[in-house]
Amino acid sequence: MSIETQEEKAAIRGLEGVVAADTTISFVDGVHGRLLYQGYDIHDIAEEMTYAETVFLLWRGRLPNLAERDAFRSEIVAEMRLPSQVVEMLRLTPPNSHPMAVLRTAVSMLANFDPDVENLSSEANWRKAKRLLAQVPTIIADLHRIRSGLPVLSPDPNFDVPANFLYMLRGSAPTALERRAMEVLMVLLADHELNASTFTARVIASTLSDMHSAISGALGALKGSLHGGANQRVMEMILDIPDVGTVQDYIAGMLENKKRIMGFGHRVYRTEDPRTRHLRKYSELLCETNNQQELHDIARRVEQTVVEAKGIYPNVDFYSATVQHALGVPPEYFTTVFAAARTAGWIAHIIEQYADNRLIRPTSRYVGETTLTFVPISQRP
Ligand code: COA
């Protein structure tokens, strides 16, 4: 297209509404507030399924039977250990660097120790998929232990990945409620269609780059406060609100100053995000059990106030913040937990992209000058 005909093109800001891939992995119906994983409703999945079962569904496109689910679970847990050099690298990072920055570096470093990294065959990709899914939670738990001056722990083969994550992070076995809450949190965060980080992963995979590169790029996209970085900011806000009675004034003040309320609004959902129902429930149950009822009450009042004032609903980051807080995850690690869960979806999308690949390479509209006269450097003022 010549520069003269550029006028006919128009950039779609934020690619809003652009269909950029065919997928069977998940479906977001923003108008009716529905979310499907491989055709199954998220409410059934959140009520009934385990994390391993959900990942099997996302990756294989069908529900596993009992033996398949348990074998898959054991295969993943067996891959949770990290190369010692990666643990050493965690020790070398400055204590104030953000855990998401460390996680991004650690995944990139893992590539150098993975024997299959440059092998893009289907068999090698599934081996890397299991390793990455298992290693990401370990990186997060180990980083927290190291920064707290505590020894890193080995995974317990009796636990699934979510329970192992809590055990390796905190050093104590989670209760039945905590295990289920962590599992549901990871299930709900596992995939969400073509969000910014998943799109990033697919763009990288479409160049036929390796899986570790695609996940490292996705981590960079998830880190931003308009995407996965919102959950940390939600918790900071909730902890900053003195009590339930001050919520309305606090939120009114933010809205008057044109500040965004983190954990609210969504590009696709025009009604309540279906994941909110489950996260709200576990936030309430966990806060009640931990004598942190006031935090959940503040969150509920924030929700009511924002819905009334702006007509926008909480997104997945809102109650995932109070759930994680009640589970003992420090706020600066919230986005890394989102990443650990979303690694399942990123991998499903990377493999779907490889299976029917075409280089993702959009175009832009040139809006710069076209007739400038060149001036040699010696003659420039
Ligand atoms: N707080 C206050 N106002 C908000 C808002 C929020 N969290 N989210 C959207 N709005 C308002 C905008 O100010 C805008 O109002 P205006 O038309 O009067 O200017 C309107 O709603 C549309 O917002 P826009 O930014 O165009 O929507 P988007 O589709 O680009 O944004 C998000 C989607 C997620 C980026 C946005 O809702 C947001 O910034 N949320 C907070 C961050 C967050 O929680 N991210 C996690 C997403 S899962």
Residues whose N, C-alpha, C, O or C-beta is under 5 A from the ligand:
A	BS01	COA	S225 L226 H227 A230 K259 R260 I261 M262 G263 F264 G265 H266 R267 N315 D317
